[in-house]
């Protein structure tokens, strides 16, 4: 993951996590998220395994999205919001003062709840936008990356003859896959997804879920979902949050079949939420 560039090599080496027995892509250590004086997430600790899908579940307002946005420093873009603690990605603390948050947001991709293609751009230009913004001018390489990204987002076959059409001309599900392709074009190693199917019909949702199963072979995925059935279908690990606290985290099968915490069992069984 190319987030080392702003740091001298010897400084990077000092921050490498020594425990290499587990391939954790992301380590969340005592993370708190604030909106002004209100603490929205409280001392969250969990490790996200490389090339897996991790789901954050819990009732509305429990801190799922806040935690997700802390993982690429988007939370601090909200006026009055800030976070503390450590988020370590590939051994680098992304909250270190020497780290440029813009670089972090380029390397840790994010897909939002509602599809948000750039409205004035074509399908092709939507995917190529980030590449061009980062100074890639070789048209052949840009075309190759756009095609590869659309293929990886399972959209190429549907749009390959319509690349000049506006991105907004696509269906809702296609627009969301276009946004995924746009994120993948930056070749992230972590992809954050904030309820990416909540505005889609069942067919569109199913295609996104199928895509997640494929993408995890090459990218670590963290998804917020309000749909417990979806979490059970697509994730390898599940974190249950409630009122800003991380209540339980483990293998998805364990969380859904034999949770350790009574609160988790009550939520999974539909007794509240």
C-alpha positions as CSV (number, residue, x, y, z in Angstrom):
1,X,0.0,0.0,0.0
2,X,1.7,3.2,-1.2
3,X,1.2,5.4,1.9
4,X,4.8,5.4,2.8
5,X,5.8,8.1,0.3
6,X,5.6,11.2,2.6
7,X,7.7,9.4,5.3
8,X,11.5,8.7,5.3
9,X,12.2,5.0,5.1
10,X,13.9,4.8,8.5
11,X,10.9,6.4,10.1
12,X,8.6,3.9,8.5
13,X,10.7,1.1,9.8
14,X,10.3,2.4,13.3
15,X,6.5,2.1,13.0
16,X,6.2,-1.3,11.5
17,X,4.1,-3.6,13.7
18,X,6.4,-6.3,15.1
19,X,3.7,-9.0,15.4
20,X,3.8,-10.6,11.9
21,X,2.2,-13.9,12.9
22,X,-1.2,-12.7,11.8
23,X,-1.9,-10.9,8.5
24,X,-3.9,-8.0,9.9
25,X,-4.4,-5.3,7.3
26,X,-6.0,-2.8,9.7
27,X,-5.5,-2.5,13.4
28,X,-7.9,-0.2,15.2
29,X,-6.5,0.7,18.6
30,X,-8.5,2.7,21.2
31,X,-10.3,4.8,18.6
32,X,-12.7,7.5,19.8
33,X,-14.8,9.6,17.5
34,X,-16.2,12.9,18.5
35,X,-18.8,15.4,17.1
36,X,-17.9,18.5,19.1
37,X,-18.1,17.4,22.7
38,X,-20.3,14.3,22.0
39,X,-18.4,11.1,21.9
40,X,-19.9,8.9,19.1
41,X,-17.5,5.9,19.4
42,X,-15.7,4.8,22.5
43,X,-12.3,3.1,22.7
44,X,-12.9,0.7,19.9
45,X,-10.2,-2.0,19.4
46,X,-10.3,-4.6,16.7
47,X,-8.0,-6.2,14.0
48,X,-9.1,-6.6,10.4
49,X,-7.6,-9.5,8.6
50,X,-6.1,-9.1,5.1
51,X,-8.3,-10.0,2.1
52,X,-11.5,-10.6,4.0
53,X,-14.9,-8.9,4.4
54,X,-15.7,-7.4,7.8
55,X,-19.2,-6.2,8.5
56,X,-20.1,-3.5,11.0
57,X,-23.7,-4.1,12.3
58,X,-25.9,-2.5,14.9
59,X,-28.9,-0.2,15.3
60,X,-29.1,3.2,13.7
61,X,-26.9,5.8,15.5
62,X,-24.6,3.2,17.1
63,X,-21.4,4.5,15.5
64,X,-20.9,2.2,12.6
65,X,-20.5,4.9,9.9
66,X,-18.5,7.1,12.3
67,X,-16.0,4.3,12.8
68,X,-15.9,3.5,9.1
69,X,-15.1,7.2,8.3
70,X,-12.3,7.2,10.9
71,X,-10.5,4.5,8.9
72,X,-9.6,6.9,6.1
73,X,-9.8,10.1,8.1
74,X,-13.0,11.3,6.4
75,X,-14.5,11.8,9.8
76,X,-12.4,14.8,10.5
77,X,-13.8,16.5,7.4
78,X,-17.1,17.0,9.2
79,X,-17.0,20.5,10.9
80,X,-16.3,20.1,14.6
81,X,-15.5,16.4,14.3
82,X,-12.3,14.7,15.4
83,X,-10.9,11.3,16.4
84,X,-8.2,10.0,18.6
85,X,-6.5,6.7,19.0
86,X,-4.5,4.7,16.3
87,X,-5.5,3.2,13.0
88,X,-2.6,1.2,11.7
89,X,-2.7,0.1,8.1
90,X,0.2,-2.0,6.9
91,X,2.2,-1.0,10.0
92,X,1.7,2.7,9.4
93,X,-0.4,4.8,11.8
94,X,-2.6,6.9,9.5
95,X,-3.1,9.5,12.3
96,X,0.6,10.2,12.6
97,X,1.2,13.9,12.2
98,X,3.6,13.2,9.3
99,X,0.9,11.5,7.2
100,X,-0.9,13.5,4.6
101,X,-4.7,12.6,5.0
102,X,-5.2,13.2,1.3
103,X,-2.8,10.4,0.5
104,X,-4.7,8.1,2.9
105,X,-8.0,8.9,1.2
106,X,-6.5,8.0,-2.1
107,X,-5.2,4.7,-0.9
108,X,-8.2,3.6,1.2
109,X,-11.1,3.7,-1.1
110,X,-14.7,4.5,-0.1
111,X,-18.1,3.7,-1.6
112,X,-21.1,5.6,-0.1
113,X,-24.7,4.7,0.7
114,X,-26.1,6.4,-2.4
115,X,-24.4,6.1,-5.8
116,X,-22.7,9.3,-6.6
117,X,-21.2,9.3,-10.2
118,X,-19.9,12.6,-11.3
119,X,-22.9,14.0,-13.0
120,X,-21.2,15.8,-15.9
121,X,-18.8,13.0,-16.8
122,X,-19.1,10.0,-19.0
123,X,-18.8,6.4,-17.7
124,X,-15.2,6.4,-18.9
125,X,-14.3,9.7,-17.3
126,X,-15.9,8.8,-14.0
127,X,-13.5,5.9,-13.6
128,X,-10.5,7.8,-15.0
129,X,-11.1,11.0,-12.9
130,X,-8.9,10.0,-10.0
131,X,-6.1,8.8,-12.2
132,X,-6.0,12.1,-14.1
133,X,-6.2,14.1,-10.9
134,X,-3.1,12.2,-9.7
135,X,-1.2,13.1,-12.8
136,X,-1.5,10.0,-15.0
137,X,-1.4,11.3,-18.5
138,X,-0.6,8.2,-20.6
139,X,-3.8,7.5,-22.4
140,X,-3.0,3.9,-23.1
141,X,-2.4,3.1,-19.4
142,X,-5.5,5.1,-18.4
143,X,-7.7,3.0,-20.8
144,X,-6.2,-0.2,-19.5
145,X,-6.9,0.7,-15.9
146,X,-10.4,1.9,-16.7
147,X,-11.2,-1.4,-18.5
148,X,-9.7,-3.5,-15.7
149,X,-11.6,-1.5,-13.0
150,X,-14.9,-1.9,-14.8
151,X,-14.2,-5.6,-15.2
152,X,-13.4,-6.0,-11.6
153,X,-16.6,-4.2,-10.7
154,X,-18.5,-6.6,-13.0
155,X,-19.7,-3.8,-15.2
156,X,-17.5,-4.0,-18.3
157,X,-19.7,-6.3,-20.3
158,X,-22.7,-4.0,-19.7
159,X,-21.1,-0.7,-20.7
160,X,-18.1,-1.5,-23.0
161,X,-20.0,-0.1,-26.0
162,X,-21.4,2.9,-24.1
163,X,-18.3,4.4,-22.4
164,X,-19.1,7.9,-23.7
165,X,-22.6,7.9,-22.2
166,X,-23.1,9.9,-19.0
167,X,-22.5,7.9,-15.8
168,X,-25.9,9.2,-14.6
169,X,-27.6,7.3,-17.5
170,X,-27.0,4.0,-15.8
171,X,-29.4,2.2,-13.5
172,X,-29.0,2.6,-9.7
173,X,-27.2,-0.7,-9.4
174,X,-24.9,0.0,-12.3
175,X,-24.1,3.5,-10.9
176,X,-23.1,1.9,-7.6
177,X,-20.8,-0.6,-9.5
178,X,-19.4,2.4,-11.5
179,X,-18.6,4.1,-8.1
180,X,-16.9,0.8,-7.1
181,X,-14.9,0.8,-10.3
182,X,-13.9,4.4,-9.7
183,X,-12.6,3.5,-6.3
184,X,-10.8,0.4,-7.7
185,X,-9.0,2.4,-10.3
186,X,-6.9,3.9,-7.6
187,X,-5.8,0.4,-6.7
188,X,-6.6,0.5,-3.0
189,X,-5.8,-2.3,-0.7
190,X,-8.6,-1.4,1.6
191,X,-12.2,-0.6,0.4
192,X,-14.7,0.9,2.8
193,X,-18.4,0.6,1.9
194,X,-21.1,2.5,3.8
195,X,-24.4,0.6,3.3
196,X,-23.7,0.3,-0.4
197,X,-26.9,-1.5,-1.3
198,X,-29.4,0.3,0.9
199,X,-30.8,2.3,-2.1
200,X,-30.8,-0.6,-4.5
201,X,-33.5,-3.1,-5.6
202,X,-33.0,-6.8,-4.8
203,X,-31.3,-7.5,-8.1
204,X,-28.9,-4.6,-7.8
205,X,-28.1,-5.6,-4.2
206,X,-27.5,-9.2,-5.2
207,X,-24.9,-8.1,-7.9
208,X,-23.1,-6.0,-5.3
209,X,-23.0,-9.0,-2.9
210,X,-21.6,-11.3,-5.6
211,X,-19.0,-8.7,-6.4
212,X,-17.9,-8.5,-2.7
213,X,-17.1,-12.2,-2.7
214,X,-14.9,-11.8,-5.7
215,X,-13.2,-8.6,-4.7
216,X,-12.0,-9.9,-1.3
217,X,-9.4,-12.0,-3.2
218,X,-7.5,-8.8,-3.9
219,X,-8.7,-6.1,-1.5
220,X,-9.6,-6.0,2.2
221,X,-13.3,-4.9,2.5
222,X,-15.0,-3.3,5.5
223,X,-18.7,-2.8,5.1
224,X,-21.4,-1.1,7.2
225,X,-24.8,-2.7,6.7
226,X,-28.1,-2.4,8.5
227,X,-29.1,-5.7,6.9
228,X,-28.1,-8.6,9.1
229,X,-28.9,-11.1,6.5
230,X,-26.5,-9.4,4.1
231,X,-23.8,-9.4,6.8
232,X,-24.3,-13.1,7.3
233,X,-24.1,-13.7,3.5
234,X,-21.1,-11.7,2.5
235,X,-18.8,-11.2,5.6
236,X,-16.1,-13.3,7.1
237,X,-16.1,-11.3,10.3
238,X,-18.7,-9.2,12.0
239,X,-18.5,-6.4,14.6
240,X,-21.6,-5.6,16.6
241,X,-21.8,-2.0,17.9
242,X,-24.2,-0.4,20.3
243,X,-24.3,3.2,21.5
244,X,-20.8,3.8,20.4
245,X,-19.3,0.7,22.0
246,X,-17.9,-2.4,20.2
247,X,-19.9,-5.1,22.0
248,X,-18.6,-8.2,20.2
249,X,-16.4,-9.0,17.2
250,X,-15.6,-12.4,15.7
251,X,-16.2,-14.8,12.9
252,X,-19.5,-14.1,11.3
253,X,-20.8,-17.7,11.9
254,X,-20.0,-17.4,15.6
255,X,-21.6,-14.0,16.0
256,X,-24.8,-15.1,14.3
257,X,-25.0,-18.7,15.6
258,X,-23.5,-18.5,19.0
259,X,-22.8,-15.0,20.2
260,X,-21.0,-14.6,23.5
261,X,-22.8,-11.4,24.7
262,X,-26.4,-11.3,25.6
263,X,-26.8,-7.9,24.0
264,X,-25.6,-9.4,20.7
265,X,-28.0,-12.3,20.9
266,X,-30.9,-9.9,21.6
267,X,-30.0,-7.8,18.6
268,X,-29.4,-10.7,16.2
269,X,-32.7,-12.3,17.3
270,X,-34.6,-9.1,16.5
271,X,-35.6,-8.2,20.1
272,X,-34.5,-4.6,19.6
273,X,-32.9,-2.4,16.9
